[in-house]
Amino acid sequence: MILGGFLFISVSVGGIFAWIVSKLFQQTTQGLSLLCGGFLVGLLILDIIPTALQMYQSFGIVHGALIGYLLFQVLHQLSHPTTVQTPSIYLLTIALLLHTIPLSVTIGNALGDSTFGITITASTILHHLPEGFALTTALLSQGKQLWCLLLVFISLSLCFSLFIWLGHYINLTNHAQAILLGISISLLATTSLSEFILQHRRALPIDSFLIYILMGYLLSTLFHFLL
């Protein structure tokens, strides 16, 4: 539960940074959605995918990515039952929840290591700052209230704590963790492209459209080099 609390602090700090950035855009709906999409693409390219390929076999990741794509199609239809579509916060939240599982299981397996504490605590705090930024930007782009954001952050923290506890007693194989991470990568990629970028391709002039995406990508680059 302590590490779950650290995760909550981490995503909250990322959320505060997102709120500050949103003020620069005067909370423009399309701009914030594109910013979030560009940020997620950068997070995948610079951090999540390279780390996954270093830690796990590519076969398991590809297997999970295929499952994730099919899952996205199902969840997309469920979250958009009408022709009026807005970026789905639920898909992004599910993807980030799945993304926490391999890390939390690994932490659970290593809890008995006396040299583990300080290193993993610092890593946990820094690792989830970008997730907090992405979620907050997505929620602000839809004008969601603060309690929605708190509910999402608490859910992430509880999920993280639960799988740390399970990881202490259950040892998932590397292949299973690779599949989970592949599902997460696929959901993040399809959600960022379909829900946050392509939906607004005709809502803004092409130069503004590309600038917002590029700014989101550059922000993810900043997180990557600072963290």
ABEGO torsion letter per residue (X at the ends): XAAAAAAAAAAAAAAAAAAAAAAAAGGBAAAAAAAAAAAAAAAAAAAAAAAAAAABBAAAAAAAAAAAAAAAAAAAAAABABABBBBBAAAAAAAAAAAAAAAAAAAAAAAABAAAAAAAAAAAAAAAAAAAAAAAAAAAAAGBBAAAAAAAAAAAAAAAAAAAAAAAABBBBAAAAAAAAAAAAAAAAAAAAAAAAAAAAAABBAAAAAAAAAAAAAAAAAAAAAX
